[in-house]
Structures are given as C-alpha cells and as structure tokens.
Amino acid sequence: MANTDDRPSPPPDPDPALHRALARWATDPANRATVLAVAACLVLLRFLFLDTLEHFYRAWTTEDNYSHGFLVPLLSLYFAAQVFRRDGSLPASEGSRGVFLGAALLGGAVLVNLLKVPLPIDFLGDLAFLAALAGAFAMVAGTAALRRYWFAFGFLIFMVPLPIALYSRIASPLQLMASRVASAFMNATGVPVLCEGNRMTLPGGVQMFVAEACSGMRQLTGFLALAAAVAYLARRPIWYRAVLVASALPIALFANTTRVVATGYIMHFVDPRYAEGAYHTVEGLLLMGLGLLLLNSVCTLMDLIAPPPGGDEGGRADAPPAARPILAAEV
C-alpha cells in the first residue's frame, strides 16, 4: 500500500531513467513493505485475470487486426519514461487518498470480471484488467501519479480487441464503402467494374472480393493509435492535437480504398497472382507508408497555419520536441 511517512522526496536525478530509479526504489530497505505490496498486487492480478491475459495473447498472435498488440504496452512504458524524465523523481506517496481510489478501481474491476461467469464477454474482462492496473498503481503511487501517467494507462486501450459484434458493425459498412468507391474510381478511369456488394467483377470475368480483412479496420486502429501517440508527444495546442487525431479516420479510409484500387489495377493490367499472398502483404505495407506520409503532411500543413513555438511557450511541458510519425509497421 502507499507509504504514509513524511520524508521529503529525493532530489531529481541529473540523468533520469525510469528503470534505474525503480531499481533503486525497490532495493531501498525503507520501501520493503511497499515493494511487497506491489508484488502481491501483481500476483493477484495474474490469478484474477489469467483468462484475460490468455485472450490478449491469442488475439495478438492469431488475428492480423490486433497483431500490433504486443507493441502497445512497450509504447506505454515509453510514454511513462518520458513523463519520468520530465519530473526526474518517482511520485511521492499520498497516504489514504490513493488507497481509497485504488481499492475502488480494483473492487469494480473484480466485480466486472465476475460478470464474465454468466456473460462470457472477453471485452468486459479486458476493460476490467485495465481498470485493475490503474487501481493497483493508484494504491501504490497515489492519485496525483495516476493523473500524471494517465496517457500511459489510457494508451493501453489500443491493445484491447473489439467485440466481434461491434467489429462487424464497423467493418461491414467499411467493406461496402471501399468496394463502391474503388469501383466508381476504376470505372471513371476506363476500367469497367461491376460492383455487387463486396464483390467486384473486372473485365474477363475476374472476380475480386473485398474481404473483412480488407475493410480498413486494421489501418483505422493503427492510425488512431499512431495519431494519438504523435498528438500526445507534440508541443502543440489542444486544437492541433485534436485535428491530428481526427485526421486518422479519413487517412485510414483513403489508404485502404487506394489499396483496393491498386489491387484491381494489378489484377486487370498485370496478373491476378500478383494481388495475392506475399505480394498483397507488400502492397499493404506500401499503402501504410502512404498513410504515414499523409499524416505527416497534415502536421506540415497545420505547422504552416500555426508555426510551432521556438521554445516551451505554448507547448507541452511533458513532451519531447517535434514529434512526427517516422516508423511504419503493418497493424
């Protein structure tokens, strides 16, 4: 539980690194009781949410739409390390305030997890696990620390697989939209296409089906996570970060529709074999790169409208300078 002594906080580390600070904290004899409490919380979460952890692993390893799940906790740790680098010290204890909030979050998470017995909905257990993590952290570090590290915990939502019913409700309209827009574009550029739902018939009777995996959901979840990360790291006003996150939706839809059009052209002008298997995967990676370029272009355009400040004025105090999406990965 939280330590209630009134000892002054240690001075900021001149070269702050989260892992070194945690190692020093854990080996300090004065923190032995808190270290034991942390270990007990981790063991408790392990046993209470074992099925949730297995669900995460199964979804991340078997479903392409959530293959990015392994990266999300690592990115959350990176965001936490950035906040620590700004502060230079671990959060000071708050006494009973953190215990009350943490106990409430943990208790609510356990109750929600118990609902999975009559209602086997994995999504409930996933959200309960995130709430339990936040609760355990609040009990140990306090409410102020939870507010300070809110984005590191909130970003974990991107590793949670959507319920199948909700996923289908979103993916099906995206499939239809991608099929219709791609068909209209190809017809306008001289390639006659008959669109029947998600099935597109090209000249020569070549059939092209926009499957659920090509609905754009993978691009949408990936770009939302990336845009949220870039917006958090950017030293820019609230409106700038809001526009950046909102732009992820049209960019993902445009990139996915472009992929469908490119696949149709390859099947018509080249060979249908080059629109399958590894070629199709490479095509997806290239279109992901296009999406990243568009996201970077949005940042550049907004910088022209509102140039970034020369110093920390008007920017985020807890963010490193000039964030831009520079890495591409299929998500």
C-alpha angles and dihedrals in degrees: 000000000000118000111242102196121120099229113142117256115261116260117265116277110249089218102029118200120167097217093051092047091050091049092052091046093049093050095048107107090215089064096049095111092049092047089053090049091052091050090049091051091051093049090047092051090047093057098037095049103031091121090050092052089049089050091053092050093046093049094045094049101039106031118066092204090066101034087114090066094098090059097052098072090047091053090048089055088050091053090048090051090052091054090048091049088055094049098036094208141064117260117276117240120261103198120223097353093075091043093055095048093043093049090050092051093045093047092048091048092052091049092050090047089053089057087069089074094070093022110041095201111147092198091066091053092047093055091044090054091055091049090049091052090052091046094051090049092050092051091053103033104022138240095288090057090049090054090047094052096036096122093051089057096038093052089063088076088080091067093058115101114230119242111267093241093052092043091053092048089056099036098049096060089044090054092052093046094049091049095049097043092046091048092049092049094048092048090051091052095052103268108116111221130179110210118201109173106298093344120094120193114206127196112292092034094283108162122216120184122195099216126200089259088061094048092103097251092121092053091044096054092042095050093044090055092045094046091048091051094048092046091052093049095045119101091224140115124275094258091054093053092044092053090047093054093043091052090063091078100056091038092053092047092048093048092049094047089049088053091053091049092048090050090051092051091049092050092048104038102027120019133304089231090069090060094062140069119353092000090058090049092051089049089054091051092051091050089049086057089052089053091051090050090052091048090051089048090055089054091049093050092049090048088057090052095044111016114215116259118260093232137009093300111122092001136103115282091205099051134085117239127279110358118201132164104255105154126072127202133160107255 
